[in-house]
Amino acid sequence: MFFDKEGNLNLDELVIAHDSFKNIMEDGQVTDEEIVTQTQKIIGILRDMEGRYSKEELAEIKELLVEMSVLYAAYNIYSIQNINKGYGDI
């Protein structure tokens, strides 16, 4: 579910295959409206989960979301750093 046959985290493949991502990327552009819509979708899912899961389960979900967000932010910063290395001192 989360890992491929080699034991690697499988999120890229899951994201690319997901309808939300396909809809956003259909025209090759990401708009403000699409960001807002996806944000609202996530908020709705989280609010629903708050009503269905225990405090302990929610704490685990929160930890996962935070750690995933840290990875996402760090990866984006890493990517920008590597782009900047290619341009040298501008």
Secondary structure as GFF3:
##gff-version 3
##sequence-region A 1 90
A	DSSP	alpha_helix	11	17	.	.	.	ID=ss1
A	DSSP	alpha_helix	19	25	.	.	.	ID=ss2
A	DSSP	alpha_helix	32	52	.	.	.	ID=ss3
A	DSSP	alpha_helix	55	87	.	.	.	ID=ss4
###
